[in-house]
Amino acid sequence: MLPRRHIRIKVFQTLYSYIQKKEETLTIKNEFQKNLQSYLELYHIVIDFLVLFKEVASDEIDIKLKKFFPTDEDLKPNKRFVKNKILSNLKLKKNKDIDYDKLKRIIKKIFKKIEKSTKYIKFMNSKNNSINHDRKFIIYLLRKYLITNEKIHEFIEEYSIYCNDDLVIVYHTIIEKLNNEQKLRSNKIFRNPEDKLFAKNLLNFTLKNNDKLNSNVFKLVKNWDIERIALSDLILIKMAISENLFIKNIPYKVTLDEYIEISKDYSTPKSKEFINGILDVFMKDILAEQ
């Protein structure tokens, strides 16, 4: 489920794309929905990663059992991982756009490294069969071998231009669900109806009130050529003003802090100070007059 900051990022990404491509309003709303849906799709793809780890481990056991001369260890395999209680009820969701054969080859190479790790060997030999122990190992796998893995990132980037932004949120959502003992396959884009309305309003109000927002920005940047302002800065400033003017019950300080934080990742090195200064003037000179 998307936190408010990531909702703002999704709106920012969509507006940035809209201005760059100069698309029609209907198209931008469709694009926004696709952007939101991409988070949910990525979430289930990451769950599929975990399922494929289990499949690869199970395939390895089957291969050893079919040897012409299997060893005692081959005939009595350690199924500790394939019977992990977190993974046991998970099935592949299979996104139609994903090349699962290619993905499985990547997972297989990663699993070879996992098998040699001290953590894996310790887990496989542990007598602790509790679900909590299984859960901690899955969290370890996610953190150590999935979320930060370059091959996984490269694979995801082929299917989602927003993967780097969404992957961190997906990871934290899965961890939250694991720690709260919730079903992993159960997820949605918004936490509540209020967040869904916030997303819709932030996009619509920023689009529909563009002339008024531009007027406010012109007043705020008296000594600046507006054409020289970075597009990312301009969009973030207009979103922040729109949020304060048209969306109720959000403290100004919260809005200010959120957009400054977003600017650190999505704009220029000096954007933090610039946006902070512009919005501070907006609060003192313009918002007070509303």
C-alpha positions in Angstrom: 0.0 0.0 0.0 1.4 3.4 -1.0 2.3 5.9 1.6 1.4 9.5 1.0 4.9 10.5 0.0 4.9 7.8 -2.7 1.5 8.9 -3.9 3.0 12.4 -4.4 5.9 10.9 -6.3 3.5 9.0 -8.6 1.6 12.3 -9.3 5.0 14.1 -9.9 6.2 11.4 -12.3 2.9 11.5 -14.2 2.9 15.3 -14.5 6.5 15.3 -15.6 5.8 12.8 -18.3 2.7 14.8 -19.3 4.6 18.1 -19.8 7.4 16.3 -21.6 5.1 14.6 -24.0 2.3 17.3 -24.0 -0.4 14.6 -23.9 -4.1 15.1 -23.6 -5.8 15.2 -20.1 -7.6 11.9 -20.8 -4.3 10.2 -21.6 -2.5 11.6 -18.5 -5.3 10.1 -16.3 -4.8 6.8 -17.9 -1.1 7.1 -17.5 -1.5 7.9 -13.8 -3.6 4.7 -13.3 -0.9 2.7 -15.1 1.7 4.2 -12.9 -0.2 3.3 -9.8 -0.9 -0.2 -11.1 2.8 -0.7 -11.8 3.5 -0.7 -8.1 0.9 -3.4 -7.5 2.3 -5.5 -10.3 5.8 -5.2 -9.1 4.7 -6.2 -5.6 3.4 -9.5 -7.0 6.4 -10.0 -9.1 8.7 -9.8 -6.0 6.4 -12.4 -4.4 6.9 -14.5 -7.5 10.7 -14.2 -6.9 10.3 -15.9 -3.6 8.1 -18.7 -5.1 10.8 -19.3 -7.8 13.4 -19.7 -5.1 11.3 -22.5 -3.7 10.8 -24.0 -7.1 14.6 -23.9 -7.9 15.3 -25.6 -4.5 12.7 -28.3 -5.2 14.0 -28.8 -8.8 17.5 -29.4 -7.4 16.2 -32.1 -5.0 14.4 -33.8 -7.9 17.5 -33.8 -10.1 19.6 -35.4 -7.3 16.9 -38.1 -6.7 17.1 -39.0 -10.4 20.8 -39.6 -10.5 22.0 -43.0 -11.7 23.9 -43.4 -8.5 22.4 -41.1 -5.9 24.1 -40.7 -2.6 22.4 -41.2 0.8 22.1 -37.5 1.1 20.5 -37.3 -2.4 17.9 -40.0 -1.3 17.2 -38.2 1.9 17.2 -34.6 1.0 17.0 -31.7 3.5 13.7 -30.1 2.6 13.9 -27.4 5.3 13.8 -24.6 2.8 11.2 -25.9 0.4 8.9 -26.5 3.4 9.4 -23.0 4.7 6.1 -22.1 6.3 6.1 -18.6 4.7 6.6 -20.1 1.2 4.5 -23.2 1.5 1.1 -21.7 0.4 2.5 -19.3 -2.2 1.9 -19.9 -5.9 3.1 -18.0 -9.0 0.8 -15.2 -10.0 2.5 -15.0 -13.4 2.4 -11.6 -14.9 1.8 -12.0 -18.7 4.5 -9.5 -19.6 7.3 -11.3 -17.6 9.7 -13.9 -19.2 9.5 -16.4 -16.4 12.0 -18.7 -18.0 14.6 -16.0 -18.0 13.7 -15.0 -14.5 14.1 -18.5 -13.3 17.6 -18.7 -14.7 18.5 -15.6 -12.8 17.0 -16.9 -9.6 18.9 -20.2 -10.1 22.2 -18.4 -10.2 21.3 -16.4 -7.2 20.3 -19.5 -5.3 23.7 -21.1 -6.0 25.2 -18.3 -4.0 22.6 -18.6 -1.2 23.3 -22.3 -0.8 26.9 -21.5 0.1 26.1 -18.8 2.6 26.6 -19.3 6.3 23.0 -18.1 7.0 21.5 -20.7 4.6 23.5 -23.6 6.0 22.7 -22.6 9.5 19.0 -22.3 8.6 19.0 -25.7 6.9 20.6 -27.4 9.9 18.5 -25.6 12.5 16.1 -27.6 14.7 14.0 -24.5 15.2 10.9 -25.2 13.0 8.8 -22.2 14.2 7.1 -19.9 11.7 8.9 -17.0 13.2 12.3 -18.6 12.4 11.1 -19.2 8.8 9.9 -15.6 8.5 13.2 -14.2 9.6 15.0 -16.2 7.0 12.7 -15.0 4.2 13.3 -11.4 5.4 17.0 -12.1 5.2 16.7 -13.4 1.6 14.7 -10.4 0.5 17.2 -7.9 2.0 20.4 -9.7 1.1 19.7 -11.4 -2.3 16.7 -9.7 -3.9 16.1 -6.0 -3.2 19.7 -5.0 -3.7 20.6 -7.5 -6.5 21.8 -5.8 -9.7 20.6 -8.7 -12.0 17.1 -8.4 -10.4 17.1 -4.7 -10.9 18.1 -5.0 -14.6 15.4 -7.6 -15.1 12.7 -5.4 -13.6 13.8 -2.3 -15.5 12.9 -4.1 -18.7 9.2 -4.1 -17.6 8.8 -1.0 -15.4 10.3 2.5 -15.8 9.4 3.2 -12.2 10.9 0.1 -10.7 13.6 1.9 -8.7 11.0 4.0 -7.0 8.5 1.2 -6.4 10.9 -1.5 -5.3 11.8 0.1 -2.0 8.1 0.6 -1.2 7.3 -3.0 -2.3 10.1 -4.3 0.0 8.8 -2.4 3.0 5.2 -3.5 2.3 6.3 -7.1 2.3 8.3 -6.8 5.4 5.4 -5.1 7.1 3.0 -7.9 6.1 5.5 -10.6 7.2 6.0 -9.0 10.6 2.2 -8.6 11.1 1.6 -12.1 9.9 -0.6 -11.0 7.1 -1.2 -12.8 3.8 1.4 -11.8 1.3 -0.8 -12.0 -1.8 -3.3 -9.7 -0.3 -2.4 -6.1 -1.2 -3.9 -3.0 -2.7 -2.7 0.4 -4.0 -4.2 2.6 -1.3 -4.4 2.1 2.4 -7.8 3.8 2.7 -10.4 5.8 0.7 -8.9 9.1 1.9 -5.5 8.3 0.3 -7.2 7.4 -3.0 -9.1 10.7 -3.0 -5.9 12.5 -2.1 -4.2 11.0 -5.2 -7.1 11.9 -7.5 -7.4 15.4 -6.1 -3.7 16.2 -6.2 -3.4 15.3 -9.9 -6.7 16.9 -10.9 -6.3 20.1 -9.0 -2.8 20.6 -10.2 -3.9 20.1 -13.8 -7.1 22.1 -13.7 -5.6 25.1 -11.8 -2.5 25.4 -13.9 -3.1 29.1 -14.8 -3.6 30.1 -11.2 -0.6 28.1 -10.1 1.5 29.7 -12.7 0.4 33.1 -11.6 1.4 32.3 -8.0 4.8 31.0 -9.2 5.4 34.2 -11.2 4.7 36.3 -8.0 7.1 34.1 -6.0 10.0 34.2 -8.4 10.2 38.0 -9.1 13.9 38.0 -9.7 14.0 34.7 -11.6 13.4 33.9 -15.3 10.8 31.2 -15.0 12.2 29.5 -18.1 15.4 28.9 -16.2 13.7 27.0 -13.3 14.3 23.3 -13.5 11.1 21.5 -14.7 11.2 19.1 -11.8 11.4 22.1 -9.3 8.5 23.9 -11.1 6.3 20.8 -10.9 7.0 20.2 -7.2 6.4 23.8 -6.3 3.0 23.8 -8.2 2.0 20.5 -6.6 2.9 21.9 -3.1 0.9 25.1 -3.8 -2.0 23.1 -5.2 -2.0 20.8 -2.1 -2.1 23.8 0.2 -4.8 25.8 -1.7 -7.2 23.0 -2.7 -6.8 20.0 -0.4 -8.0 20.5 3.1 -6.7 19.1 6.5 -3.0 18.8 5.5 -0.8 21.1 7.6 1.4 23.4 5.6 4.6 22.2 7.4 3.8 18.6 6.4 3.4 19.6 2.7 6.6 21.6 2.8 8.7 18.8 4.4 7.3 16.2 1.9 8.2 18.2 -1.2 11.6 19.1 0.0 12.3 15.4 0.7 11.1 14.4 -2.7 13.3 17.1 -4.4 16.4 15.5 -2.9 15.8 12.4 -5.1 14.1 13.9 -8.1 15.7 17.3 -8.8 19.0 19.2 -8.7 21.4 19.4 -5.8 20.3 23.0 -5.0 16.6 22.3 -5.3 16.0 21.7 -1.6 17.0 25.3 -0.7 15.3 26.8 -3.7 12.0 25.0 -3.2 12.1 25.7 0.6 12.7 29.4 -0.1 9.9 29.8 -2.7 7.3 27.9 -0.6 8.3 29.8 2.5 7.5 33.1 0.7 4.3 31.5 -0.6 3.2 30.7 3.0 4.0 34.2 4.3 2.9 36.4 1.4 0.2 34.5 -0.6 -1.3 31.8 1.5 -2.0 34.3 4.3 -4.1 36.4 1.8 -6.3 33.4 0.7 
